[in-house]
Amino acid sequence: MSPSPVTLQRDGDIAVLLIDNPPVNALGKSTVQGLIDALAAFQADATAHALVIACEGRTFVAGGDIAAFEDPDFSTVPYNSFLGRLEALDRPVVAAIHGTALGGGLELAMACHWRVALRGTRVGLPEVKLGLIPGSLGTQRLPRLAGPEKALQMMSTGRMVGDQEALAAGILDELCEGNVGDVRAAALQRARTLVAEGGAPRRTSALPVPTAGLAPGFLDQAVALAEAQFRYPALAAIARAVRAAASAPSFAEGEAAEAREFMGVLRTPQSQAMRHLFFAERQTGKIPGLPRDLPLRPVERVGVVGAGTMGGGIAMALANAGLPVVLVEATPEALERGLGLIRRNYEATVAKGKLAAGVAEKRIALITPSLAYEDLSQVDLVIEAVFEDMALKKDIAARLGRVVKPGAIIATNTSTLDVDQIAQASGRPADVLGMHFFSPANVMRLLEVVRGAKTDPAVLATVMKLAPRIGKVAVVSGVCYGFIGNRMAEVYMREAEFLLMEGATPAQVDGAVQTLGLAMGPCRMLDMAGIDVGAKTVIELGKTGGLPQDPSYRALVQALFAKGQFGQKTGAGYYRYEGRTPLPNPDTLALAESLAREHGIARRDDISDTEIVERLIYPMVNEGARILEEGIAYRGSDIDVVWTAGYGFPDHAGGPMCLADQRGLAHVVERLEHYARVRGNAHGYWSVSPLLRQRAAEGRPLSLGAN
Ligand code: NAI
C-alpha cells in the first residue's frame, strides 16, 4: 500500500495535520480517507490541545479530483461529514494556507475555526467553470463568512480573490509575511493563543448569514436572474443554494439543499460538456508516437514577417509573453501602418484600464521593426504572415530558409495553402510547420499547429510547448484544405447558403444556430469577417479544382462579392447595416431568390429551426468524423477544442463532436440519411462517414480523448 498523503504530527502540545499530495494537494479518495483517519487519531489523543492543518509543496489544497465526478458512485458524503466533525471539535482548529485554496480546499479552510494565510495566497470556488456548484458546503459557509452578495459573485464567476480582498471579506482571518514555514509557525502561534484564551471555537456553520445590508428580495431576484441564464444551470443552482443558506431554519437543511442542487447539476449535459472540455484541453499537447523526453529547441527570440492584421496580432501575442520580436515588412509604409495599429491596440487596452501604461510601453519596446530579412538571422522561430498567395509564400519560405540560423523553426500562418509545398520551398522542410492563428491573434485562444509530412517531431513538440506560454491552446492538424476548423466551417457555410437560396432569411438561419448558444450565426459571422475574404477562398479553391461539380455551390457569397457587398465594412452583405446593427437586406433576399431560380433550387416556406440546426451542424460532425478517419486530427476531443477555443462554439455544448454524442450518433446518422433523401445526394454532401456510422453502431462516442 502506498503511504497516506495525510500525516498527523506533533509540535509540542499542538497536533499538525499535513497533506502531501503533489502537485497541488488535490482531494481524491485516498486524501479524504487520510483526513478521516487523521481526524480520528486526533480525537483519540486528548493530549493535543489544538489542530493545525497545513500542506506540503507549493500550495494548500487547490481543488478536487475532477475525474472522480465521472464515477457513478461518486459521493460528497464522506468528505462533507469529515468537515462537519472537524468543525464540531471542541479544540481549536487552525488552517495554515499558502498558494491557492480552491474548491474543496477553500471548503476545508472554511470548516476550520481560524484561517491564517501567507501573503500572496488566493482563494476561490471555481466549480462553476465545470458547470458545477461547490458540493462541500461552500455554498453554505462562504455566505456566512463573506455575505451572500460576495459569495454569489465569487461562486458565479469562479473568480479567485487575492489575500487582501479575502481578508477584507472575512474569508481569511490573518495574513503573514514570509514563507511556508512562517505561515505554519503563525498558525501554531494562533492555535496556542486560542487554547490560552480558552473560548469556544468559532464555527462557521454557527454564524448567521449576514443579510442586513441586502435590498429586499435580493436573493429571490438573484435566483430569477440566474434561472434566466438557462444554458448554465449551475448559476441558478448556486443562487438557490445561497438563498437556502440565508433562509433555511438550520445549517443541516441548507446542507441538504446544497446536496440536492449539486447532484442536480452533476448529471446535466452542460456540466458533462464542460468537464469534457476541461480534459480535452489538457490532452491536445499529447502527440501519439512522440517520446516524452524529446529534446526541445529553445525559443527565446522570434521573428514575424508581415505586419498586417495577423502579423501585428501575432507580434502582440508574443510580446505579451515577454518574447522579443523582430517584425519584418516589405515597405516602410506597410511597416508604419502595422506598428501604428499595434500601438493603437495597446493604447486602447490601457484606456480601458486593463493594462498599465508602463507595461504596454515595455511590450511595444519588445517589437523591433525592420525592412531587412537579415535581421531575422538570429531568431529561434519565425512566423510568416504575408498575403495568402502561394508564389509569394514560397518565395519568402526560400528566403527564410537561407537567412535564419540552422535549427531555427520556420512557421507559416497560411489558412488555406498547402504547408508541405511551402516547407519544400524553404529547402529545410524538417524545420517547417503551420501556426494557424485566429483573428484577432492577440485575443483568440486557438492555435492550429499544422504538422507537415516532413516536420521534425522536435519542431512540433517545441511549438506545442510554446503555445501556453503565449496564451494559446494548441491543437495539431495534419495538412489538408482548411485544416480542422475551416474545413468543417466550409460545410456549415455551404448549408447556410443553400438554406438562404431555398427561402430562409439570414436572421432565421442565424437565430436558429444561436439557440444552441453560439454568439453569432454564419451570416453575421461572414458579414463581419468580410464577404470578400470568404468569397476569395471559394474562388481560389475552385481554381485548384477543389470544389464540387455543383454550380450552385456557395453561389450567394460569390454573387455578393461580385456586387461589391463585402458585409459590414461596405454597409451591406447578407444584412444591411446601420452602424453595426444588422437589418434585413431586401436586395440579398432577391438575389438569393434569383440564384435559386437560376440553379433550379426549389423555394419553400416550411424551413424550421430544427432543420436549420441539423443541416448546419450534422454535416460538420460528419466532416469531423472524416477528419478523424484521415488522421488529420488525433482525437475527437481536439476537434471540440478547435471549435470552442476558435469559433465561438459554446462551452456548455462541449463542441460539435460532444454535441453529436449527447444527441446520439445514431440520430445524427439517421438525419444525414434523411437529408440525402429529401435533398438529393448528387455531390456526396450527405454521405455518412464510415467512422461515424461505425461509432453509431458500436455506441462509442466521437468526442473521445483517445481514438
Ligand atoms: P494582411 O493583408 O492584413 O497582411 C499581410 C501583410 O503582409 C501586409 O502588411 C503586407 O504588406 C505584408 N507583406 C506582403 N509581402 C511581404 C513581404 N514580401 N515581406 C514582408 N511582408 C510582406 O493579411 P492578413 O489578414 O494578416 O493575412 C496574413 C496571412 O494570415 C494570410 O496567409 C492569411 O491567410 C492568414 N490568416 C488570416 C486570418 C484572418 O482572419 N485575416 C486568419 C488566419 C490566417
Boltz pocket constraint, residues with backbone or C-beta under 6 A from the ligand:
constraints:
  - pocket:
      binder: B
      contacts: [[A, 305], [A, 306], [A, 307], [A, 308], [A, 309], [A, 310], [A, 311], [A, 328], [A, 329], [A, 330], [A, 331], [A, 334], [A, 338], [A, 384], [A, 385], [A, 386], [A, 387], [A, 388], [A, 389], [A, 392], [A, 396], [A, 413], [A, 414], [A, 415], [A, 416], [A, 436], [A, 437], [A, 438], [A, 439]]
      max_distance: 6.0
